[in-house]
């Protein structure tokens, strides 16, 4: 049980970093693609509010907060795969951690956008261009690796 608790703790850290960087990419992409920093985050709450969430432009407790919470929880979920993968692979340096993060981000993107039923997709893909989506998933992958990259830099 201790192993899973340690993995969950590490995933909470790497998932939060991934959430933070991808959230920044979501807001920048939102401003660029639909003139709203909140729209892509609100769209994530379509899990709860259906199509109404996909049309929301302004920040609100009803759409933005659940959208953020769902995005954060999903980030920690995917971080579990990253953490288990790096525990198995034991990457030696920052570049290998970034490669592992990029691999998990690519798998996440494929699952999110190609394998998931429409009702459970992230939602932000309906508000962002393909270029902005690429930046979101790139930021996500870098965020997964960021805690280990920072440790490697400090050494």
Buried (B, 14 or more C-beta within 10 A) or exposed (E): EEEEEEBBEBBBBBBBBBBBBBBBBBBBBBBBBBEBBBBBBBBBBBBBBEEEBBBBBEBBEBBBBBBBEBBBEBBBEBBBBBBBBBEEEEBEEBEBBBBBBBBBBBBBBEEBBEEEEEEEBBBBBBBBEEEBBBBBBBBBBBBBBBBBBEEBEEE
